């Protein structure tokens, strides 16, 4: 298994995996997102390839400057194919994001996980992440 920077060739797999997480996205829309994110230094987009060369996971992280909490990296998304879960892929992707966070001088890494994703809670706790708060998330569509 290898972890590497994502490319436009990975778009179909990234879109498919996003659907597994519950965020369906067509490949054309995902291609535009990947292209935009990949061009910005404050973003990290990684994929994991299994031994058969198939993209079986991805991680998106980004850096945030905050007056309240300082400079941090936030994991915006982590998906591993259902058939590949519990094989160490998610852990390797998170470790790569943590290394990037150290390299760019972040004070900490944060991640948000829905209250109903119980398995992800233990995944992060096992890796030293502490629950800081439970909150409600609001969103307003602008277009």
C-alpha positions as CSV (number, residue, x, y, z in Angstrom):
1,X,0.0,0.0,0.0
2,X,1.3,3.4,-0.9
3,X,0.1,6.9,0.1
4,X,0.7,9.7,-2.5
5,X,-0.5,13.1,-3.5
6,X,-3.8,12.8,-5.5
7,X,-4.0,13.7,-9.2
8,X,-6.7,14.3,-11.7
9,X,-6.4,10.6,-12.7
10,X,-7.8,9.7,-9.3
11,X,-11.0,11.7,-9.7
12,X,-13.3,8.8,-10.5
13,X,-12.1,6.8,-7.5
14,X,-12.3,9.8,-5.2
15,X,-15.9,10.5,-6.3
16,X,-16.8,6.8,-5.8
17,X,-15.4,6.7,-2.3
18,X,-17.1,10.0,-1.4
19,X,-20.4,8.3,-2.3
20,X,-19.5,5.5,0.1
21,X,-19.2,8.1,2.9
22,X,-22.6,9.5,2.0
23,X,-21.5,12.5,-0.1
24,X,-22.2,11.5,-3.7
25,X,-20.5,13.6,-6.3
26,X,-20.3,13.2,-10.1
27,X,-16.7,12.9,-11.5
28,X,-16.9,16.2,-13.4
29,X,-17.7,18.2,-10.2
30,X,-15.1,16.2,-8.3
31,X,-12.5,17.0,-11.0
32,X,-13.2,20.7,-10.6
33,X,-12.8,20.4,-6.8
34,X,-9.6,18.4,-7.0
35,X,-8.1,20.8,-9.5
36,X,-8.9,23.8,-7.3
37,X,-7.7,22.2,-4.1
38,X,-4.6,20.8,-5.6
39,X,-3.5,24.3,-6.7
40,X,-3.5,25.7,-3.2
41,X,-0.6,25.3,-0.8
42,X,-2.8,25.3,2.2
43,X,-4.5,22.1,1.1
44,X,-3.3,18.5,1.2
45,X,-5.1,15.8,-0.9
46,X,-3.7,12.3,-0.6
47,X,-4.8,8.9,-1.9
48,X,-3.9,5.4,-0.8
49,X,-3.4,2.7,-3.3
50,X,-3.7,-1.0,-2.4
51,X,-1.3,-3.7,-3.6
52,X,-3.4,-4.1,-6.8
53,X,-2.8,-0.4,-7.6
54,X,-6.4,0.6,-6.9
55,X,-7.2,3.9,-5.1
56,X,-8.9,2.7,-1.9
57,X,-8.8,5.7,0.3
58,X,-8.3,9.5,0.3
59,X,-7.7,12.2,2.8
60,X,-8.2,16.0,2.5
61,X,-6.6,18.3,5.0
62,X,-6.2,22.1,5.1
63,X,-4.5,24.6,7.2
64,X,-6.4,27.2,9.2
65,X,-5.3,30.4,10.9
66,X,-7.7,31.3,13.7
67,X,-7.7,34.1,16.2
68,X,-9.3,31.8,18.7
69,X,-7.3,28.6,18.3
70,X,-4.1,29.6,16.4
71,X,-2.6,27.8,13.4
72,X,-3.9,24.3,12.9
73,X,-4.5,21.7,10.2
74,X,-8.0,20.3,9.9
75,X,-8.8,16.9,8.4
76,X,-11.7,17.8,6.1
77,X,-12.4,14.3,4.9
78,X,-11.1,10.8,5.2
79,X,-12.6,7.8,3.3
80,X,-11.4,4.2,3.1
81,X,-13.3,1.7,0.9
82,X,-15.5,-0.5,3.0
83,X,-13.6,-3.6,1.8
84,X,-10.3,-2.1,2.9
85,X,-11.3,-0.8,6.3
86,X,-9.4,-2.0,9.4
87,X,-6.3,-2.7,7.3
88,X,-4.3,0.3,8.4
89,X,-5.0,2.5,5.4
90,X,-6.8,5.2,7.4
91,X,-4.1,5.3,9.9
92,X,-1.4,5.8,7.3
93,X,-3.4,8.6,5.7
94,X,-3.8,10.4,9.0
95,X,-0.1,9.9,9.8
96,X,0.8,11.5,6.5
97,X,-1.5,14.5,7.3
98,X,0.1,14.8,10.8
99,X,3.6,14.9,9.2
100,X,2.5,17.6,6.8
101,X,1.0,19.6,9.7
102,X,4.4,19.4,11.6
103,X,6.3,20.4,8.4
104,X,4.1,23.6,8.0
105,X,4.3,24.5,11.7
106,X,0.8,23.7,12.8
107,X,0.1,23.7,16.5
108,X,-2.3,20.8,16.3
109,X,-4.5,18.7,14.0
110,X,-8.3,18.7,14.4
111,X,-11.1,16.7,12.9
112,X,-14.8,16.8,13.0
113,X,-16.9,13.6,13.0
114,X,-20.7,13.3,13.0
115,X,-22.1,11.9,16.2
116,X,-23.5,8.9,14.3
117,X,-20.1,7.8,13.0
118,X,-19.3,5.8,16.1
119,X,-16.5,3.8,14.5
120,X,-14.6,7.0,13.5
121,X,-14.7,8.2,17.1
122,X,-12.7,5.2,18.3
123,X,-10.4,5.4,15.3
124,X,-9.4,9.0,16.2
125,X,-9.2,8.3,20.0
126,X,-6.8,5.4,19.4
127,X,-4.5,7.8,17.6
128,X,-4.4,10.3,20.4
129,X,-7.2,12.7,19.4
130,X,-9.2,14.1,22.3
131,X,-12.9,15.0,22.2
132,X,-13.0,18.8,22.7
133,X,-16.7,19.5,22.3
134,X,-20.0,18.4,20.9
135,X,-21.6,21.1,18.7
136,X,-24.3,21.7,16.2
137,X,-23.3,22.6,12.6
138,X,-25.2,25.2,10.6
139,X,-25.0,26.0,7.0
140,X,-26.6,28.6,4.7
141,X,-26.8,28.0,1.0
142,X,-25.7,31.1,-1.0
143,X,-26.3,29.8,-4.5
